[in-house]
Amino acid sequence: MHGVVMDDKAAQVLAGLPDDAAWHEVAELLADVRARPRAHPDVREIVGAEVREAFSAFGWVQYAVRDGAVAVRDIGWTG
């Protein structure tokens, strides 16, 4: 099991989700990322930096796995 560290931008998006249903959907996605951090596609932006993205019906999470923790870079909500 990995810990989760959030960038400021990701934390702001999480805090600003429109309702409890949105928050729960993103929380479930984060739980999946935490449990299976390398199960989602690697979408590297910079050579040598592992960047992954996970998607749910209306949300997405962009993250990296660093030093045994999941570092969440961004969270999106389209619902």
C-alpha positions in Angstrom: 0.0 0.0 0.0 1.3 3.4 -0.9 0.7 6.8 0.8 -0.8 9.6 -1.2 0.8 13.1 -1.5 -1.2 15.8 -3.4 0.1 18.9 -5.1 -1.6 22.1 -4.2 -3.5 22.2 -7.5 -4.9 18.6 -7.0 -5.9 19.4 -3.4 -7.8 22.6 -4.6 -9.7 20.6 -7.2 -10.6 17.9 -4.7 -11.9 20.5 -2.3 -13.9 22.3 -5.0 -15.7 19.3 -6.4 -19.4 20.1 -6.9 -21.1 17.5 -4.6 -20.6 14.4 -2.4 -21.1 12.1 -5.4 -18.2 13.7 -7.2 -16.0 13.6 -4.2 -16.8 9.9 -3.6 -16.1 9.0 -7.2 -12.7 10.7 -7.1 -12.0 9.2 -3.7 -12.7 5.7 -5.1 -10.3 6.5 -8.0 -7.6 7.6 -5.6 -8.1 4.4 -3.6 -7.6 2.3 -6.7 -4.5 4.3 -7.7 -3.1 3.9 -4.2 -3.7 0.1 -4.2 -2.5 -0.5 -7.8 -0.3 2.5 -8.7 1.3 0.9 -11.8 -1.9 -0.6 -13.2 -2.8 2.6 -15.1 -1.1 3.9 -18.3 2.2 5.6 -18.2 1.9 8.9 -20.2 5.4 10.3 -19.7 5.7 14.0 -20.3 9.4 14.3 -19.5 11.9 11.6 -20.3 12.7 9.6 -17.1 9.7 10.8 -15.1 7.0 8.3 -14.7 3.6 10.0 -15.0 0.4 7.9 -15.0 -3.3 8.7 -15.5 -6.3 6.9 -14.2 -9.9 7.6 -15.2 -13.4 7.0 -13.9 -16.8 7.9 -15.5 -16.4 11.6 -14.8 -13.0 12.1 -13.2 -9.3 11.6 -13.8 -6.2 11.6 -11.8 -2.6 12.3 -13.0 0.1 11.0 -10.7 3.6 9.7 -10.3 5.0 7.0 -8.1 7.9 8.3 -6.0 9.7 6.9 -3.0 6.9 4.5 -2.2 4.2 7.1 -2.4 1.7 8.2 -5.0 2.3 11.9 -5.8 -1.0 13.3 -7.3 -0.2 16.1 -9.7 -3.7 16.9 -11.0 -7.3 15.9 -10.6 -10.0 16.6 -13.1 -13.8 16.5 -13.1 -16.0 16.6 -16.2 -19.4 15.7 -14.6 
